[in-house]
Amino acid sequence: MKKLFFVEMTDTFGGEANYGWVNRFMVTAASSLGAIRKVTKKTGYHAKKYYDEGDAVRYNVPGACICYFVSYSDGSESEHYNGVETL
């Protein structure tokens, strides 16, 4: 069964999310892994899981100062942020 996921892609500084810039995506997928696969295919950056807190998963891009955050969504993020891309 497909679920809705909210994915944020942002820069890092010193290993921490910096939010100097951010790209946001709403993704329909069966799992957080499926969601990150769709987004990385779109953005062109391969990512590896860094941690999984259950409700949020962080992926880092090896060799780049970029990370992704994937979380379940109820769709309300589109109301709070401009320019959320749907995949």
MMTF fields as JSON, N, C-alpha, C and O atoms, coordinates in Angstrom:
{
  "mmtfVersion": "1.0.0",
  "mmtfProducer": "UNKNOWN",
  "numBonds": 347,
  "numAtoms": 348,
  "numGroups": 87,
  "numChains": 1,
  "numModels": 1,
  "chainsPerModel": [1],
  "groupsPerChain": [87],
  "chainIdList": ["A"],
  "bondAtomList": [4, 2, 8, 6, 12, 10, 16, 14, 20, 18, 24, 22, 28, 26, 32, 30, 36, 34, 40, 38, 44, 42, 48, 46, 52, 50, 56, 54, 60, 58, 64, 62, 68, 66, 72, 70, 76, 74, 80, 78, 84, 82, 88, 86, 92, 90, 96, 94, 100, 98, 104, 102, 108, 106, 112, 110, 116, 114, 120, 118, 124, 122, 128, 126, 132, 130, 136, 134, 140, 138, 144, 142, 148, 146, 152, 150, 156, 154, 160, 158, 164, 162, 168, 166, 172, 170, 176, 174, 180, 178, 184, 182, 188, 186, 192, 190, 196, 194, 200, 198, 204, 202, 208, 206, 212, 210, 216, 214, 220, 218, 224, 222, 228, 226, 232, 230, 236, 234, 240, 238, 244, 242, 248, 246, 252, 250, 256, 254, 260, 258, 264, 262, 268, 266, 272, 270, 276, 274, 280, 278, 284, 282, 288, 286, 292, 290, 296, 294, 300, 298, 304, 302, 308, 306, 312, 310, 316, 314, 320, 318, 324, 322, 328, 326, 332, 330, 336, 334, 340, 338, 344, 342],
  "bondOrderList": [1, 1, 1, 1, 1, 1, 1, 1, 1, 1, 1, 1, 1, 1, 1, 1, 1, 1, 1, 1, 1, 1, 1, 1, 1, 1, 1, 1, 1, 1, 1, 1, 1, 1, 1, 1, 1, 1, 1, 1, 1, 1, 1, 1, 1, 1, 1, 1, 1, 1, 1, 1, 1, 1, 1, 1, 1, 1, 1, 1, 1, 1, 1, 1, 1, 1, 1, 1, 1, 1, 1, 1, 1, 1, 1, 1, 1, 1, 1, 1, 1, 1, 1, 1, 1, 1],
  "groupList": [{"groupName": "MET", "atomNameList": ["N", "CA", "C", "O"], "elementList": ["N", "C", "C", "O"], "formalChargeList": [0, 0, 0, 0], "bondAtomList": [1, 0, 2, 1, 3, 2], "bondOrderList": [1, 1, 2], "singleLetterCode": "M", "chemCompType": "L-PEPTIDE LINKING"}, {"groupName": "LYS", "atomNameList": ["N", "CA", "C", "O"], "elementList": ["N", "C", "C", "O"], "formalChargeList": [0, 0, 0, 0], "bondAtomList": [1, 0, 2, 1, 3, 2], "bondOrderList": [1, 1, 2], "singleLetterCode": "K", "chemCompType": "L-PEPTIDE LINKING"}, {"groupName": "LEU", "atomNameList": ["N", "CA", "C", "O"], "elementList": ["N", "C", "C", "O"], "formalChargeList": [0, 0, 0, 0], "bondAtomList": [1, 0, 2, 1, 3, 2], "bondOrderList": [1, 1, 2], "singleLetterCode": "L", "chemCompType": "L-PEPTIDE LINKING"}, {"groupName": "PHE", "atomNameList": ["N", "CA", "C", "O"], "elementList": ["N", "C", "C", "O"], "formalChargeList": [0, 0, 0, 0], "bondAtomList": [1, 0, 2, 1, 3, 2], "bondOrderList": [1, 1, 2], "singleLetterCode": "F", "chemCompType": "L-PEPTIDE LINKING"}, {"groupName": "VAL", "atomNameList": ["N", "CA", "C", "O"], "elementList": ["N", "C", "C", "O"], "formalChargeList": [0, 0, 0, 0], "bondAtomList": [1, 0, 2, 1, 3, 2], "bondOrderList": [1, 1, 2], "singleLetterCode": "V", "chemCompType": "L-PEPTIDE LINKING"}, {"groupName": "GLU", "atomNameList": ["N", "CA", "C", "O"], "elementList": ["N", "C", "C", "O"], "formalChargeList": [0, 0, 0, 0], "bondAtomList": [1, 0, 2, 1, 3, 2], "bondOrderList": [1, 1, 2], "singleLetterCode": "E", "chemCompType": "L-PEPTIDE LINKING"}, {"groupName": "THR", "atomNameList": ["N", "CA", "C", "O"], "elementList": ["N", "C", "C", "O"], "formalChargeList": [0, 0, 0, 0], "bondAtomList": [1, 0, 2, 1, 3, 2], "bondOrderList": [1, 1, 2], "singleLetterCode": "T", "chemCompType": "L-PEPTIDE LINKING"}, {"groupName": "ASP", "atomNameList": ["N", "CA", "C", "O"], "elementList": ["N", "C", "C", "O"], "formalChargeList": [0, 0, 0, 0], "bondAtomList": [1, 0, 2, 1, 3, 2], "bondOrderList": [1, 1, 2], "singleLetterCode": "D", "chemCompType": "L-PEPTIDE LINKING"}, {"groupName": "GLY", "atomNameList": ["N", "CA", "C", "O"], "elementList": ["N", "C", "C", "O"], "formalChargeList": [0, 0, 0, 0], "bondAtomList": [1, 0, 2, 1, 3, 2], "bondOrderList": [1, 1, 2], "singleLetterCode": "G", "chemCompType": "PEPTIDE LINKING"}, {"groupName": "ALA", "atomNameList": ["N", "CA", "C", "O"], "elementList": ["N", "C", "C", "O"], "formalChargeList": [0, 0, 0, 0], "bondAtomList": [1, 0, 2, 1, 3, 2], "bondOrderList": [1, 1, 2], "singleLetterCode": "A", "chemCompType": "L-PEPTIDE LINKING"}, {"groupName": "ASN", "atomNameList": ["N", "CA", "C", "O"], "elementList": ["N", "C", "C", "O"], "formalChargeList": [0, 0, 0, 0], "bondAtomList": [1, 0, 2, 1, 3, 2], "bondOrderList": [1, 1, 2], "singleLetterCode": "N", "chemCompType": "L-PEPTIDE LINKING"}, {"groupName": "TYR", "atomNameList": ["N", "CA", "C", "O"], "elementList": ["N", "C", "C", "O"], "formalChargeList": [0, 0, 0, 0], "bondAtomList": [1, 0, 2, 1, 3, 2], "bondOrderList": [1, 1, 2], "singleLetterCode": "Y", "chemCompType": "L-PEPTIDE LINKING"}, {"groupName": "TRP", "atomNameList": ["N", "CA", "C", "O"], "elementList": ["N", "C", "C", "O"], "formalChargeList": [0, 0, 0, 0], "bondAtomList": [1, 0, 2, 1, 3, 2], "bondOrderList": [1, 1, 2], "singleLetterCode": "W", "chemCompType": "L-PEPTIDE LINKING"}, {"groupName": "ARG", "atomNameList": ["N", "CA", "C", "O"], "elementList": ["N", "C", "C", "O"], "formalChargeList": [0, 0, 0, 0], "bondAtomList": [1, 0, 2, 1, 3, 2], "bondOrderList": [1, 1, 2], "singleLetterCode": "R", "chemCompType": "L-PEPTIDE LINKING"}, {"groupName": "SER", "atomNameList": ["N", "CA", "C", "O"], "elementList": ["N", "C", "C", "O"], "formalChargeList": [0, 0, 0, 0], "bondAtomList": [1, 0, 2, 1, 3, 2], "bondOrderList": [1, 1, 2], "singleLetterCode": "S", "chemCompType": "L-PEPTIDE LINKING"}, {"groupName": "ILE", "atomNameList": ["N", "CA", "C", "O"], "elementList": ["N", "C", "C", "O"], "formalChargeList": [0, 0, 0, 0], "bondAtomList": [1, 0, 2, 1, 3, 2], "bondOrderList": [1, 1, 2], "singleLetterCode": "I", "chemCompType": "L-PEPTIDE LINKING"}, {"groupName": "HIS", "atomNameList": ["N", "CA", "C", "O"], "elementList": ["N", "C", "C", "O"], "formalChargeList": [0, 0, 0, 0], "bondAtomList": [1, 0, 2, 1, 3, 2], "bondOrderList": [1, 1, 2], "singleLetterCode": "H", "chemCompType": "L-PEPTIDE LINKING"}, {"groupName": "PRO", "atomNameList": ["N", "CA", "C", "O"], "elementList": ["N", "C", "C", "O"], "formalChargeList": [0, 0, 0, 0], "bondAtomList": [1, 0, 2, 1, 3, 2], "bondOrderList": [1, 1, 2], "singleLetterCode": "P", "chemCompType": "L-PEPTIDE LINKING"}, {"groupName": "CYS", "atomNameList": ["N", "CA", "C", "O"], "elementList": ["N", "C", "C", "O"], "formalChargeList": [0, 0, 0, 0], "bondAtomList": [1, 0, 2, 1, 3, 2], "bondOrderList": [1, 1, 2], "singleLetterCode": "C", "chemCompType": "L-PEPTIDE LINKING"}],
  "groupTypeList": [0, 1, 1, 2, 3, 3, 4, 5, 0, 6, 7, 6, 3, 8, 8, 5, 9, 10, 11, 8, 12, 4, 10, 13, 3, 0, 4, 6, 9, 9, 14, 14, 2, 8, 9, 15, 13, 1, 4, 6, 1, 1, 6, 8, 11, 16, 9, 1, 1, 11, 11, 7, 5, 8, 7, 9, 4, 13, 11, 10, 4, 17, 8, 9, 18, 15, 18, 11, 3, 4, 14, 11, 14, 7, 8, 14, 5, 14, 5, 16, 11, 10, 8, 4, 5, 6, 2],
  "groupIdList": [1, 2, 3, 4, 5, 6, 7, 8, 9, 10, 11, 12, 13, 14, 15, 16, 17, 18, 19, 20, 21, 22, 23, 24, 25, 26, 27, 28, 29, 30, 31, 32, 33, 34, 35, 36, 37, 38, 39, 40, 41, 42, 43, 44, 45, 46, 47, 48, 49, 50, 51, 52, 53, 54, 55, 56, 57, 58, 59, 60, 61, 62, 63, 64, 65, 66, 67, 68, 69, 70, 71, 72, 73, 74, 75, 76, 77, 78, 79, 80, 81, 82, 83, 84, 85, 86, 87],
  "secStructList": [7, 7, 3, 3, 3, 3, 3, 3, 3, 3, 3, 3, 3, 6, 6, 3, 3, 3, 3, 3, 3, 3, 3, 3, 3, 3, 3, 3, 3, 1, 1, 2, 2, 2, 2, 2, 2, 2, 2, 2, 2, 2, 2, 7, 7, 7, 7, 3, 3, 3, 3, 3, 7, 1, 1, 3, 3, 3, 3, 3, 7, 6, 6, 1, 1, 3, 3, 3, 3, 3, 3, 3, 7, 7, 1, 6, 2, 2, 2, 2, 1, 6, 6, 7, 3, 3, 7],
  "xCoordList": [0.83, 0.0, 0.886, 1.816, 0.604, 1.403, 1.023, -0.145, 2.038, 1.864, 2.465, 3.188, 2.171, 2.708, 3.899, 3.821, 5.008, 6.216, 6.624, 6.418, 7.208, 7.754, 9.268, 9.811, 9.955, 11.411, 12.007, 11.586, 12.982, 13.729, 15.17, 15.787, 15.692, 17.08, 17.74, 17.268, 18.831, 19.479, 20.992, 21.513, 21.678, 23.125, 23.485, 22.651, 24.727, 25.214, 26.456, 27.153, 26.712, 27.92, 28.407, 27.689, 29.614, 30.138, 29.349, 29.319, 28.706, 27.928, 26.489, 25.701, 26.141, 24.782, 24.001, 24.571, 22.699, 21.846, 21.943, 21.817, 22.168, 22.408, 21.218, 21.011, 20.446, 19.294, 19.667, 18.874, 20.906, 21.289, 20.457, 20.16, 20.094, 19.147, 18.417, 18.921, 17.253, 16.469, 15.543, 14.966, 15.408, 14.429, 13.482, 13.919, 12.184, 11.185, 10.348, 10.002, 10.032, 9.287, 8.19, 8.377, 7.05, 5.995, 6.055, 5.98, 6.188, 6.414, 5.43, 5.222, 4.834, 4.001, 4.855, 5.381, 4.989, 5.814, 5.334, 4.552, 5.812, 5.433, 6.229, 5.778, 7.42, 8.278, 9.166, 9.216, 9.868, 10.798, 11.933, 12.448, 12.325, 13.353, 12.865, 13.616, 11.626, 11.056, 10.977, 11.192, 10.667, 10.588, 11.954, 12.074, 12.996, 14.326, 14.847, 15.577, 14.489, 14.908, 14.324, 15.016, 13.058, 12.431, 13.109, 13.377, 13.38, 13.973, 15.416, 15.812, 16.204, 17.593, 17.685, 18.608, 16.741, 16.708, 16.448, 17.043, 15.564, 15.216, 16.384, 16.692, 17.033, 18.081, 19.46, 20.332, 19.663, 20.942, 22.012, 23.165, 21.655, 22.616, 22.281, 21.158, 23.247, 23.088, 23.207, 24.054, 22.384, 22.413, 22.455, 21.925, 23.095, 23.172, 22.499, 22.606, 21.799, 21.098, 22.108, 23.109, 21.828, 22.681, 22.063, 22.747, 20.768, 20.061, 18.57, 18.041, 17.908, 16.465, 15.873, 16.135, 15.071, 14.436, 13.0, 12.258, 12.606, 11.24, 10.318, 9.768, 10.14, 9.264, 10.032, 9.417, 11.35, 12.174, 13.454, 14.048, 13.866, 15.084, 15.982, 15.52, 17.266, 18.224, 19.127, 19.608, 19.346, 20.27, 21.323, 20.991, 22.593, 23.676, 24.164, 24.097, 24.656, 25.244, 26.758, 27.4, 27.343, 28.79, 29.561, 29.244, 30.576, 31.427, 30.823, 31.4, 29.675, 29.031, 28.434, 28.147, 28.251, 27.664, 26.163, 25.612, 25.504, 24.065, 23.458, 24.048, 22.272, 21.535, 20.059, 19.583, 19.353, 17.916, 17.262, 17.829, 16.075, 15.247, 13.945, 13.304, 13.555, 12.328, 11.415, 11.844, 10.159, 9.197, 7.814, 7.533, 6.956, 5.578, 4.893, 5.281, 3.872, 3.202, 1.691, 1.171, 1.005, -0.448, -0.811, -1.987, 0.222, 0.006, -0.003, -0.054, 0.044, -0.05, 1.194, 1.133, 2.317, 3.54, 3.382, 3.981, 2.572, 2.343, 1.683, 1.867, 0.922, 0.265, 1.25, 1.074, 2.298, 3.221, 4.432, 5.048, 4.783, 5.973, 5.594, 4.734, 6.228, 6.053, 6.99, 8.091, 6.572, 7.437, 7.716, 8.768, 6.825, 7.015, 6.698, 5.59, 7.686, 7.52, 6.914, 7.315, 5.956, 5.303, 5.906, 6.023, 6.292, 6.842, 5.934, 6.201],
  "yCoordList": [-1.169, 0.0, 1.248, 1.352, 2.17, 3.384, 4.391, 4.533, 5.083, 6.112, 7.402, 7.409, 8.478, 9.78, 10.096, 9.948, 10.535, 10.885, 12.309, 12.785, 12.982, 14.325, 14.189, 13.637, 14.691, 14.575, 15.975, 16.776, 16.259, 17.507, 17.186, 16.289, 17.917, 17.81, 19.143, 20.197, 19.104, 20.345, 20.172, 19.059, 21.29, 21.268, 20.963, 21.074, 20.581, 20.335, 21.185, 21.589, 21.444, 22.143, 21.448, 21.38, 20.937, 20.191, 18.93, 18.457, 18.379, 17.157, 17.366, 16.421, 18.599, 18.911, 19.594, 20.33, 19.345, 20.001, 21.511, 22.011, 22.236, 23.675, 24.503, 25.611, 24.002, 24.694, 26.037, 26.979, 26.119, 27.289, 27.333, 28.405, 26.179, 25.994, 24.686, 23.831, 24.533, 23.313, 23.064, 23.997, 21.799, 21.355, 20.407, 19.531, 20.581, 19.753, 18.987, 19.505, 17.744, 16.857, 16.135, 15.76, 15.94, 15.052, 13.823, 13.947, 12.649, 11.431, 10.351, 10.13, 9.687, 8.525, 7.285, 7.069, 6.464, 5.257, 4.262, 4.605, 3.033, 1.987, 2.08, 1.592, 2.707, 2.8, 4.034, 4.682, 4.348, 5.483, 5.2, 6.121, 3.941, 3.57, 3.841, 4.361, 3.495, 3.78, 5.27, 5.717, 6.045, 7.499, 8.091, 8.93, 7.667, 8.22, 7.795, 8.55, 6.615, 6.182, 7.079, 7.434, 7.449, 8.35, 9.716, 10.283, 10.23, 11.565, 11.568, 12.485, 10.564, 10.545, 10.35, 10.853, 9.63, 9.498, 10.864, 11.202, 11.636, 12.968, 13.951, 14.718, 13.924, 14.899, 14.492, 15.344, 13.199, 12.736, 12.452, 12.209, 12.476, 12.199, 10.876, 10.681, 9.973, 8.708, 8.989, 9.785, 8.36, 8.612, 7.308, 6.285, 7.363, 6.217, 6.577, 7.703, 5.589, 5.828, 6.159, 5.463, 7.229, 7.669, 7.272, 6.745, 7.528, 7.056, 6.937, 7.548, 6.137, 5.907, 6.034, 5.208, 7.077, 7.296, 6.79, 7.097, 6.031, 5.515, 6.436, 6.047, 7.658, 8.6, 9.458, 10.119, 9.459, 10.211, 9.436, 8.829, 9.467, 8.789, 9.834, 10.639, 9.818, 10.722, 9.917, 8.842, 10.456, 9.896, 10.942, 12.116, 10.542, 11.43, 11.089, 9.935, 12.091, 11.892, 11.774, 12.741, 10.595, 10.426, 11.409, 11.576, 12.056, 12.952, 14.317, 15.1, 14.608, 15.906, 16.376, 15.563, 17.649, 18.227, 18.365, 19.465, 17.211, 17.169, 16.026, 14.952, 16.268, 15.198, 15.297, 16.331, 14.208, 14.117, 13.691, 12.902, 14.212, 13.747, 13.228, 13.913, 12.022, 11.399, 11.13, 10.542, 11.556, 11.305, 11.062, 11.476, 10.384, 10.19, 11.541, 12.486, 11.63, 12.91, 12.736, 11.694, 13.773, 13.834, 14.822, 15.087, 15.365, 16.293, 17.752, 18.629, 18.034, 19.416, 20.242, 21.471, 19.592, 20.33, 21.234, 22.307, 20.786, 21.591, 22.917, 23.899, 22.965, 24.184, 25.14, 26.358, 24.569, 25.366, 25.866, 26.858, 25.201, 25.552, 25.833, 25.155, 26.821, 27.101, 26.215, 25.902, 25.815, 25.096, 23.652, 23.134, 22.979, 21.549, 20.779, 20.861, 20.032, 19.277, 17.917, 17.255, 17.5, 16.199, 15.2, 15.469, 14.034, 12.953, 11.75, 10.718],
  "zCoordList": [0.0, 0.0, 0.0, 0.8, -0.877, -1.008, 0.069, 0.431, 0.568, 1.586, 1.074, 0.078, 1.747, 1.388, 2.297, 3.517, 1.678, 2.416, 2.081, 0.965, 3.066, 2.903, 2.953, 3.909, 1.924, 1.833, 1.724, 0.888, 2.569, 2.488, 2.112, 2.686, 1.155, 0.724, 1.071, 0.645, 1.844, 2.247, 2.347, 2.277, 2.512, 2.673, 4.118, 5.016, 4.327, 5.676, 5.928, 4.996, 7.192, 7.611, 8.87, 9.867, 8.825, 9.971, 10.259, 11.395, 9.23, 9.384, 9.826, 9.842, 10.185, 10.632, 9.513, 8.708, 9.47, 8.479, 8.666, 9.784, 7.569, 7.642, 7.167, 7.663, 6.236, 5.655, 5.044, 5.058, 4.497, 3.705, 2.431, 1.905, 1.954, 0.845, 1.119, 1.847, 0.55, 0.769, -0.416, -0.973, -0.792, -1.781, -1.063, -0.316, -1.289, -0.602, -1.62, -2.682, -1.271, -2.153, -1.389, -0.231, -2.029, -1.541, -2.446, -3.669, -1.854, -2.625, -2.199, -1.007, -3.162, -2.9, -3.124, -4.216, -2.07, -2.152, -1.102, -0.215, -1.216, -0.266, 1.034, 2.07, 0.989, 2.171, 2.052, 1.006, 3.144, 3.097, 2.119, 1.485, 1.993, 1.017, -0.402, -1.228, -0.687, -2.003, -2.268, -3.394, -1.229, -1.375, -1.681, -2.574, -0.95, -1.186, -2.554, -3.196, -3.003, -4.344, -5.421, -6.375, -5.28, -6.252, -6.261, -7.32, -5.069, -4.969, -5.468, -6.187, -5.1, -5.56, -7.07, -7.711, -7.625, -9.091, -9.729, -10.752, -9.124, -9.625, -9.453, -10.365, -8.276, -7.972, -8.482, -8.655, -8.724, -9.256, -8.219, -8.577, -6.934, -5.869, -5.19, -4.725, -5.133, -4.406, -2.92, -2.514, -2.1, -0.658, 0.126, -0.309, 1.29, 2.195, 3.513, 4.001, 4.08, 5.351, 6.448, 6.618, 7.185, 8.281, 9.62, 10.497, 9.766, 10.948, 10.67, 9.741, 11.497, 11.385, 12.778, 13.653, 12.978, 14.28, 14.314, 15.247, 13.324, 13.263, 12.496, 11.465, 12.985, 12.282, 11.281, 10.444, 11.349, 10.397, 10.103, 10.994, 8.841, 8.411, 7.756, 6.948, 8.107, 7.469, 6.553, 6.911, 5.366, 4.39, 4.078, 3.912, 3.994, 3.614, 2.22, 1.796, 1.507, 0.185, 0.376, 0.785, 0.085, 0.245, -0.638, -1.815, -0.06, -0.818, -1.112, -1.867, -0.527, -0.736, 0.586, 1.464, 0.725, 1.946, 1.766, 1.807, 1.563, 1.302, 2.103, 2.218, 2.656, 3.32, 2.962, 2.494, 3.189, 2.975, 4.283, 5.039, 4.546, 5.653, 5.062, 4.265, 5.45, 4.948, 6.138, 7.132, 6.042, 7.106, 6.505, 5.381, 7.271, 6.85, 6.769, 7.456, 5.927, 5.742, 5.72, 5.32, 6.156, 5.999, 4.892, 4.642, 4.23, 3.121, 3.529, 2.668, 4.828, 5.295, 4.974, 4.991, 4.684, 4.39, 3.164, 3.089, 2.212, 1.009, 1.356, 0.637, 2.437, 2.874, 3.562, 3.521, 4.199, 4.986, 4.199, 4.59, 3.105, 2.337, 0.893, 0.33, 0.299, -1.129, -1.929, -1.475, -3.096, -4.022, -3.672, -4.049, -2.972, -2.69, -3.965, -4.495, -4.448, -5.691, -5.39, -4.434, -6.195, -6.024, -6.994, -8.189, -6.461, -7.288, -7.183, -7.799]
}
